[in-house]
Amino acid sequence: MASEHLKINSAMKKPDELLQIAQTAILNYSGDVSVLNSALGMLFTGQYYGWRFLYIVHSKRTVRKYEKVLDIKVTEFFQPAGPLSHRSAGLVEANKHSNFWKCVSGDTQIPNRKLITDDPPLAGKQTFPFAEQNTATLNR
């Protein structure tokens, strides 16, 4: 289970610091509530997965939009990798490449970039037999 691997380290932000940022964002935000909800989600996932994960699962434009809502810069606020970053199939794959930003931009394709799993190395090797069967049926 994922919680067995979690090791809180001194580099992580304190919960009250995260809650203060969240509260300020909630009190000051004006606009589509789904943007606020997503920005708050980014705040808390960034705490556990790190800023590199955020750039793998979100576009640069989306990260900037959420940073504005939260009034933070993720590369300054979070560590590059958090205590759960090993669970991100996209980040595990991106770390195999020499240029992280090409993975972010899409120049280097990253399969399952948004998948969180207890076994990221196998994420790209999963097969779904029913999909092959349906494809065969469609090709008749």
N, C-alpha and C positions, 0 to 999 in steps of 0.2 A: 504494500500500500504506500502511496506517495508520502504520507505523513511520517513514515519511518525514516525517510531520507532527509527530512527537513532539519536543517541546522541553522538556527538563528545566529547571525554573527553581528559583530559590533558595527559593521558597515551598513546594516539595515536601518532605515529610519524608525524612530520611535512611533508607536501607534498614535500618541497624542499629536505628533507633528502631522501625520497623515490626516487625522480627523480635523485638525485646524485648517488645513488646506481645503479639505472637502467642505467643511462648514462655510468657509469664506466663499468658495465657488457657488455653493447652493444659495447663499444669501444674496450674492451679487449678480448671479446669472439672469440674463433675459434672452429668451429665444426658444427654439425648439427643444423641448425637454429631453428628447432622445439624444441630442448632442451632449447635454449635461450628464445624462446617465452613462453614456459611453465614455466620456472624459473621466468620470469617477471610477468606472471599471478599469480604465487605463492606469489610473493612480494606484489602485490596489494590485493589479497584476504586475505592474512595473516593480513594485516592492518585492515581489517574490520571484519574478522572472528576469528582471533587469531591462535596461534600455535597448539593448540589441534585439531582444525578443519583440519589443514594441515596434521597432522598425521592420521586423520580419512580417509581423501580422497586420500592420497598418501601413498605409502609404505615407510618404514624407508629409504630404499635404494634410492628411488626417491627424498625424502626430502634432503638427504645428497648430492645427485648429484646437485640439484638446489641450495643448500647452497653454494656449491663450485663455481658455476657460479656467484652467487651474492656476494660471500665473506662475508656471514653472518652466524650466528647460529640462527635459528628461535626461539629457546627457550630463547635466550638472547635478541633478537631484538623485538619480539612481546609479547604482553600480552597473557596469557593462553586462554582467551576468549575476543573477540572483540565485538563491539556494535551490530553486526549483527549475532553473533553466535547462537542466539535463532532461527534463520531461518534454521539451518542445522539439517535435520532429523537424520543424522548419529551421530552428536555430542549430540543432545538431548537424543538419545537412549543410547549412550556410557556413558553419565553422570548418567544413572540409575544403572550402574554396579560399583562394588567396585574397580575393577582393570582396569584402563584406558588402560594400556599397553597390557593387554590381548585382549582388543577390537582392538587395533592397529595391533597386530600380527595376528589376525584372530582366536585365541583360543576361543574367544567369538564372535559369529556371530552378525553382525550389519546389519539389513535390510536397504535398501535405504541409505547406508552410504554416497553416493555422491549427494543426493537430497537436493536442497535448495528450501524451500517452505515457504509460510506465515503461514502454519499450520502444523509444524512438528509432533505433537502428532498423527495426523490423517494419516500421510504418510504411516505407516505400515498397516493401516486398509483399504486402498483404494482397491476396487475390480474392475475388468474389466470384465463385463458380456460377452463381445465378446470373451474373452479368454476362458471362461468356455464353450461357445458354440462351439468354434473351437476344443477344447479338446474332447468334446463329439462326434463331427463329426469324429475325428481321431480314436476314440476308437471303431467305428462300425465295 
